[in-house]
């Protein structure tokens, strides 16, 4: 199904949709919050809807249930929970490393990154951003990056070419590039291993839900992880050793997860028929 969808069109339509939205709302003098909501709607709802609706309209036999189903996901759920905690631990350690690199030369930038997120648009804005972060973003991004991009680039290059290219594109859109890149690799392997896009969607949703929870609940105290989580400039130095340990352990666990998911992957992808060669003239 995804092999028929042109990734270059999706990229082009997304760029045009976001730019058109920005221009329109700037011309009408909309405030920053309204403009941000409009851009999020264009990015996560309008463009994906018309893109996927176009291809599904051309192929009435296609259905999202072909690639996302609850069948067979139960045995994977404990592993997904574990992978989320490893991913978050690695991302938190990478955040410390980012701050440690920036703080000597650019202390103002490190302080900016440590500033708590300020929801200035009121409760309606908060609810919309939570909906986007926890529900819309995981669904749309998995259909786009693990569905269209992974399948198209894997078919055009190789299985690992598709994994790496789609994960690089995923990482570019996130502040935590390295953590998001590795997250993308794990999500890609989950999809290729099972042929079920619902698993990386759940992986993505749980990861984002915990990130959203940290905005409203003192997660560092609830989960007793304040001994390594950096919240102030002073923490960058005082919690350096703890973060180095967390980084090493989480990096090793991430490598082990990738190794386990990649083991026997070619046979699994053939069984699910996910990666199929494209004609030479059929660009991604």
DRENDO-1510 file (C-alpha; in Angstrom, 1 decimal, always signed):
<recs>
REC; n; res; u; v; w
REC; 1; UNK; +0.0; +0.0; +0.0 .
REC; 2; UNK; +2.6; +2.6; +1.1 .
REC; 3; UNK; +4.8; +1.6; -1.9 .
REC; 4; UNK; +2.3; +3.3; -4.2 .
REC; 5; UNK; +2.5; +6.7; -2.3 .
REC; 6; UNK; +5.0; +9.3; -3.6 .
REC; 7; UNK; +7.0; +10.6; -0.7 .
REC; 8; UNK; +8.2; +13.6; -2.7 .
REC; 9; UNK; +4.6; +14.7; -3.2 .
REC; 10; UNK; +4.0; +14.4; +0.5 .
REC; 11; UNK; +7.0; +16.6; +1.3 .
REC; 12; UNK; +6.1; +19.2; -1.3 .
REC; 13; UNK; +2.4; +19.4; -0.2 .
REC; 14; UNK; +3.5; +19.7; +3.5 .
REC; 15; UNK; +5.9; +22.5; +2.8 .
REC; 16; UNK; +3.3; +24.3; +0.6 .
REC; 17; UNK; +0.5; +23.7; +3.1 .
REC; 18; UNK; +2.5; +25.1; +6.1 .
REC; 19; UNK; +3.8; +28.1; +4.1 .
REC; 20; UNK; +0.3; +28.9; +2.8 .
REC; 21; UNK; -1.1; +28.7; +6.3 .
REC; 22; UNK; +1.6; +31.0; +7.7 .
REC; 23; UNK; +1.1; +33.6; +5.0 .
REC; 24; UNK; -2.6; +33.6; +5.2 .
REC; 25; UNK; -2.7; +34.0; +9.0 .
REC; 26; UNK; +0.0; +36.7; +8.9 .
REC; 27; UNK; -1.9; +38.6; +6.3 .
REC; 28; UNK; -5.1; +38.6; +8.4 .
REC; 29; UNK; -3.1; +39.7; +11.5 .
REC; 30; UNK; -3.7; +36.6; +13.6 .
REC; 31; UNK; -1.9; +36.4; +16.9 .
REC; 32; UNK; +1.0; +33.9; +17.5 .
REC; 33; UNK; -1.1; +31.3; +19.3 .
REC; 34; UNK; -3.8; +31.2; +16.6 .
REC; 35; UNK; -1.2; +31.0; +13.9 .
REC; 36; UNK; +0.6; +28.1; +15.7 .
REC; 37; UNK; -2.7; +26.2; +16.0 .
REC; 38; UNK; -3.5; +26.7; +12.4 .
REC; 39; UNK; +0.0; +25.5; +11.3 .
REC; 40; UNK; -0.4; +22.4; +13.5 .
REC; 41; UNK; -3.8; +21.7; +11.9 .
REC; 42; UNK; -2.3; +22.1; +8.4 .
REC; 43; UNK; +0.7; +19.9; +9.3 .
REC; 44; UNK; -1.1; +17.1; +11.2 .
REC; 45; UNK; -4.6; +17.1; +9.8 .
REC; 46; UNK; -5.2; +18.9; +6.5 .
REC; 47; UNK; -2.2; +17.8; +4.4 .
REC; 48; UNK; -2.1; +14.2; +5.7 .
REC; 49; UNK; -5.9; +13.9; +5.2 .
REC; 50; UNK; -5.9; +15.0; +1.6 .
REC; 51; UNK; -2.7; +13.0; +0.8 .
REC; 52; UNK; -3.9; +9.7; +2.1 .
REC; 53; UNK; -7.5; +10.3; +1.0 .
REC; 54; UNK; -6.3; +10.7; -2.5 .
REC; 55; UNK; -4.5; +7.4; -2.6 .
REC; 56; UNK; -7.2; +5.5; -0.7 .
REC; 57; UNK; -9.7; +7.0; -3.1 .
REC; 58; UNK; -7.8; +5.6; -6.1 .
REC; 59; UNK; -7.6; +2.2; -4.4 .
REC; 60; UNK; -10.9; +1.4; -2.7 .
REC; 61; UNK; -9.6; -2.0; -1.6 .
REC; 62; UNK; -7.0; -0.4; +0.6 .
REC; 63; UNK; -7.7; +0.1; +4.3 .
REC; 64; UNK; -5.7; +1.4; +7.3 .
REC; 65; UNK; -6.5; -1.9; +9.0 .
REC; 66; UNK; -4.1; -3.6; +6.6 .
REC; 67; UNK; -1.2; -1.9; +8.2 .
REC; 68; UNK; -2.5; -1.1; +11.7 .
REC; 69; UNK; -4.4; -3.8; +13.6 .
REC; 70; UNK; -4.8; -4.9; +17.3 .
REC; 71; UNK; -4.2; -8.5; +16.2 .
REC; 72; UNK; -1.0; -9.9; +17.8 .
REC; 73; UNK; +0.1; -6.7; +19.7 .
REC; 74; UNK; -0.5; -8.0; +23.2 .
REC; 75; UNK; +2.8; -10.0; +23.5 .
REC; 76; UNK; +4.7; -6.8; +22.4 .
REC; 77; UNK; +3.2; -4.4; +25.0 .
REC; 78; UNK; +5.7; -5.2; +27.9 .
REC; 79; UNK; +8.6; -4.8; +25.5 .
REC; 80; UNK; +7.3; -1.5; +24.2 .
REC; 81; UNK; +7.0; -0.1; +27.7 .
REC; 82; UNK; +10.6; -1.1; +28.4 .
REC; 83; UNK; +11.8; +0.4; +25.2 .
REC; 84; UNK; +10.0; +3.7; +26.0 .
REC; 85; UNK; +11.8; +4.0; +29.4 .
REC; 86; UNK; +15.2; +3.3; +27.7 .
REC; 87; UNK; +14.4; +5.8; +25.0 .
REC; 88; UNK; +13.5; +8.5; +27.6 .
REC; 89; UNK; +16.5; +7.8; +29.7 .
REC; 90; UNK; +18.8; +8.2; +26.7 .
REC; 91; UNK; +17.1; +11.4; +25.6 .
REC; 92; UNK; +17.4; +12.9; +29.1 .
REC; 93; UNK; +21.1; +12.0; +29.2 .
REC; 94; UNK; +21.6; +13.5; +25.7 .
REC; 95; UNK; +19.8; +16.7; +26.9 .
REC; 96; UNK; +22.4; +17.0; +29.7 .
REC; 97; UNK; +25.2; +16.5; +27.1 .
REC; 98; UNK; +23.7; +19.1; +24.9 .
REC; 99; UNK; +23.6; +21.6; +27.8 .
REC; 100; UNK; +27.2; +20.6; +28.9 .
REC; 101; UNK; +28.5; +21.5; +25.5 .
REC; 102; UNK; +26.5; +24.7; +25.1 .
REC; 103; UNK; +26.9; +26.2; +28.6 .
REC; 104; UNK; +30.6; +27.2; +28.5 .
REC; 105; UNK; +30.3; +29.2; +25.3 .
REC; 106; UNK; +26.5; +30.0; +25.2 .
REC; 107; UNK; +25.2; +30.0; +28.7 .
REC; 108; UNK; +22.2; +32.1; +27.6 .
REC; 109; UNK; +21.1; +29.3; +25.2 .
REC; 110; UNK; +21.5; +26.6; +27.9 .
REC; 111; UNK; +19.3; +28.7; +30.2 .
REC; 112; UNK; +16.8; +29.1; +27.4 .
REC; 113; UNK; +16.6; +25.4; +27.0 .
REC; 114; UNK; +16.1; +24.9; +30.7 .
REC; 115; UNK; +13.1; +27.4; +30.8 .
REC; 116; UNK; +9.9; +25.5; +31.5 .
REC; 117; UNK; +7.3; +25.4; +28.7 .
REC; 118; UNK; +4.9; +28.3; +29.1 .
REC; 119; UNK; +1.4; +27.6; +27.7 .
REC; 120; UNK; +0.3; +31.2; +26.9 .
REC; 121; UNK; -2.9; +30.3; +25.0 .
REC; 122; UNK; -5.1; +29.3; +27.8 .
REC; 123; UNK; -6.7; +25.9; +28.6 .
REC; 124; UNK; -8.1; +25.5; +25.1 .
REC; 125; UNK; -4.6; +25.9; +23.7 .
REC; 126; UNK; -3.2; +23.4; +26.2 .
REC; 127; UNK; -5.8; +20.8; +25.4 .
REC; 128; UNK; -5.1; +21.1; +21.7 .
REC; 129; UNK; -1.4; +20.8; +22.1 .
REC; 130; UNK; -1.8; +17.8; +24.4 .
REC; 131; UNK; -4.1; +16.2; +21.8 .
REC; 132; UNK; -1.5; +16.9; +19.1 .
REC; 133; UNK; +1.4; +15.6; +21.1 .
REC; 134; UNK; -0.2; +12.5; +22.5 .
REC; 135; UNK; -2.6; +11.4; +19.7 .
REC; 136; UNK; -2.3; +13.3; +16.4 .
REC; 137; UNK; +1.5; +13.4; +16.1 .
REC; 138; UNK; +2.2; +9.7; +16.9 .
REC; 139; UNK; -0.5; +8.5; +14.4 .
REC; 140; UNK; +0.4; +10.9; +11.6 .
REC; 141; UNK; +4.2; +10.8; +12.0 .
REC; 142; UNK; +4.2; +7.0; +12.0 .
REC; 143; UNK; +2.0; +6.8; +8.9 .
REC; 144; UNK; +4.3; +9.3; +7.2 .
REC; 145; UNK; +7.8; +8.3; +8.5 .
REC; 146; UNK; +7.4; +4.6; +9.1 .
REC; 147; UNK; +4.7; +4.1; +6.5 .
REC; 148; UNK; +5.4; +6.2; +3.4 .
REC; 149; UNK; +9.1; +7.3; +3.9 .
REC; 150; UNK; +10.4; +4.0; +5.2 .
REC; 151; UNK; +8.6; +1.9; +2.6 .
REC; 152; UNK; +9.5; +4.1; -0.3 .
REC; 153; UNK; +13.2; +4.7; +0.5 .
REC; 154; UNK; +13.7; +1.0; +1.5 .
REC; 155; UNK; +12.2; -0.1; -1.8 .
REC; 156; UNK; +14.4; +2.4; -3.8 .
REC; 157; UNK; +17.6; +1.8; -1.9 .
REC; 158; UNK; +17.7; -1.0; +0.6 .
REC; 159; UNK; +16.0; -2.1; +3.8 .
REC; 160; UNK; +18.6; -0.3; +6.0 .
REC; 161; UNK; +18.8; +2.6; +3.6 .
REC; 162; UNK; +15.1; +3.2; +4.2 .
REC; 163; UNK; +15.4; +2.8; +7.9 .
REC; 164; UNK; +18.3; +5.3; +8.1 .
REC; 165; UNK; +16.9; +7.9; +5.7 .
REC; 166; UNK; +13.4; +7.9; +7.2 .
REC; 167; UNK; +15.0; +8.1; +10.8 .
REC; 168; UNK; +17.3; +11.0; +9.8 .
REC; 169; UNK; +14.3; +12.9; +8.4 .
REC; 170; UNK; +12.4; +12.1; +11.6 .
REC; 171; UNK; +15.4; +13.3; +13.7 .
REC; 172; UNK; +15.6; +16.6; +11.8 .
REC; 173; UNK; +12.1; +17.6; +12.9 .
REC; 174; UNK; +12.9; +17.1; +16.6 .
REC; 175; UNK; +15.1; +19.1; +19.0 .
REC; 176; UNK; +16.7; +15.9; +20.4 .
REC; 177; UNK; +18.1; +14.9; +17.0 .
REC; 178; UNK; +20.2; +11.9; +18.2 .
REC; 179; UNK; +17.5; +10.6; +20.5 .
REC; 180; UNK; +14.8; +11.0; +17.8 .
REC; 181; UNK; +17.0; +9.4; +15.2 .
REC; 182; UNK; +17.5; +6.3; +17.4 .
REC; 183; UNK; +13.8; +6.4; +18.3 .
REC; 184; UNK; +13.0; +6.3; +14.5 .
REC; 185; UNK; +15.3; +3.3; +14.0 .
REC; 186; UNK; +13.5; +1.3; +16.7 .
REC; 187; UNK; +10.1; +2.4; +15.5 .
REC; 188; UNK; +11.1; +1.3; +11.9 .
REC; 189; UNK; +12.3; -2.0; +13.1 .
REC; 190; UNK; +9.1; -2.6; +15.1 .
REC; 191; UNK; +7.0; -2.0; +11.9 .
REC; 192; UNK; +9.3; -4.1; +9.6 .
REC; 193; UNK; +9.4; -6.9; +12.1 .
REC; 194; UNK; +5.7; -7.2; +12.6 .
REC; 195; UNK; +4.1; -5.5; +9.6 .
REC; 196; UNK; +1.8; -3.7; +12.1 .
REC; 197; UNK; +2.1; +0.1; +12.2 .
REC; 198; UNK; +0.0; +0.1; +15.5 .
REC; 199; UNK; +3.0; -1.0; +17.4 .
REC; 200; UNK; +5.3; +2.0; +16.6 .
REC; 201; UNK; +2.2; +4.2; +17.1 .
REC; 202; UNK; +1.7; +2.9; +20.6 .
REC; 203; UNK; +5.5; +3.2; +21.2 .
REC; 204; UNK; +5.3; +6.8; +20.0 .
REC; 205; UNK; +2.1; +7.6; +22.0 .
REC; 206; UNK; +3.5; +6.3; +25.3 .
REC; 207; UNK; +6.7; +8.2; +24.8 .
REC; 208; UNK; +4.9; +11.4; +24.1 .
REC; 209; UNK; +2.4; +10.9; +26.9 .
REC; 210; UNK; +5.2; +10.6; +29.5 .
REC; 211; UNK; +6.8; +13.8; +28.0 .
REC; 212; UNK; +3.4; +15.6; +28.3 .
REC; 213; UNK; +2.9; +14.3; +31.9 .
REC; 214; UNK; +6.2; +15.8; +32.9 .
REC; 215; UNK; +4.8; +19.3; +32.1 .
REC; 216; UNK; +2.1; +19.0; +34.8 .
REC; 217; UNK; +3.3; +16.4; +37.3 .
REC; 218; UNK; +6.7; +16.4; +39.2 .
REC; 219; UNK; +7.8; +13.3; +37.3 .
REC; 220; UNK; +11.3; +13.5; +38.6 .
REC; 221; UNK; +10.0; +13.1; +42.2 .
REC; 222; UNK; +7.3; +10.6; +41.4 .
REC; 223; UNK; +9.7; +8.2; +39.6 .
REC; 224; UNK; +12.6; +9.2; +41.9 .
REC; 225; UNK; +14.8; +10.3; +39.0 .
REC; 226; UNK; +15.7; +13.7; +40.2 .
REC; 227; UNK; +19.2; +12.5; +41.0 .
REC; 228; UNK; +20.1; +12.8; +37.3 .
REC; 229; UNK; +17.5; +15.0; +35.6 .
REC; 230; UNK; +18.9; +18.4; +34.9 .
REC; 231; UNK; +16.5; +21.3; +35.7 .
REC; 232; UNK; +19.0; +24.2; +36.6 .
REC; 233; UNK; +22.4; +25.4; +35.4 .
REC; 234; UNK; +24.0; +24.1; +38.5 .
REC; 235; UNK; +22.7; +20.6; +37.8 .
REC; 236; UNK; +24.9; +20.5; +34.6 .
REC; 237; UNK; +28.0; +20.1; +36.7 .
REC; 238; UNK; +26.7; +18.4; +39.8 .
REC; 239; UNK; +24.8; +15.7; +38.0 .
REC; 240; UNK; +27.4; +15.1; +35.3 .
REC; 241; UNK; +28.6; +11.7; +36.6 .
REC; 242; UNK; +25.1; +10.4; +37.0 .
REC; 243; UNK; +24.2; +11.4; +33.4 .
REC; 244; UNK; +27.3; +9.8; +32.0 .
REC; 245; UNK; +26.3; +6.5; +33.7 .
REC; 246; UNK; +22.7; +6.8; +32.4 .
REC; 247; UNK; +24.0; +7.6; +29.0 .
REC; 248; UNK; +26.3; +4.6; +28.9 .
REC; 249; UNK; +23.7; +2.2; +30.2 .
REC; 250; UNK; +20.8; +3.5; +28.0 .
REC; 251; UNK; +23.1; +3.6; +24.9 .
REC; 252; UNK; +24.1; -0.1; +25.5 .
REC; 253; UNK; +20.4; -1.0; +26.0 .
REC; 254; UNK; +19.4; +0.9; +22.9 .
REC; 255; UNK; +22.1; -1.0; +20.9 .
REC; 256; UNK; +20.8; -4.3; +22.3 .
REC; 257; UNK; +17.2; -3.4; +21.4 .
REC; 258; UNK; +18.2; -2.5; +17.9 .
REC; 259; UNK; +20.2; -5.8; +17.6 .
REC; 260; UNK; +17.3; -7.9; +18.8 .
REC; 261; UNK; +14.8; -6.3; +16.6 .
REC; 262; UNK; +17.1; -6.5; +13.5 .
REC; 263; UNK; +17.9; -10.1; +14.0 .
REC; 264; UNK; +16.2; -12.1; +11.3 .
REC; 265; UNK; +14.6; -9.0; +9.9 .
REC; 266; UNK; +15.0; -9.8; +6.2 .
REC; 267; UNK; +12.9; -13.0; +6.6 .
REC; 268; UNK; +10.2; -11.0; +8.5 .
REC; 269; UNK; +10.0; -8.3; +5.9 .
REC; 270; UNK; +9.6; -10.8; +3.1 .
REC; 271; UNK; +6.9; -12.6; +5.0 .
REC; 272; UNK; +5.0; -9.4; +5.5 .
REC; 273; UNK; +5.7; -8.1; +2.0 .
REC; 274; UNK; +6.5; -4.6; +3.3 .
REC; 275; UNK; +9.6; -3.8; +1.2 .
REC; 276; UNK; +9.1; -4.4; -2.5 .
REC; 277; UNK; +11.5; -3.2; -5.3 .
REC; 278; UNK; +10.5; -0.1; -7.3 .
REC; 279; UNK; +11.0; +0.4; -11.0 .
REC; 280; UNK; +14.2; +2.4; -11.8 .
REC; 281; UNK; +12.0; +5.3; -13.0 .
REC; 282; UNK; +9.8; +5.3; -9.9 .
REC; 283; UNK; +11.5; +7.9; -7.7 .
REC; 284; UNK; +10.6; +8.1; -4.0 .
</recs>
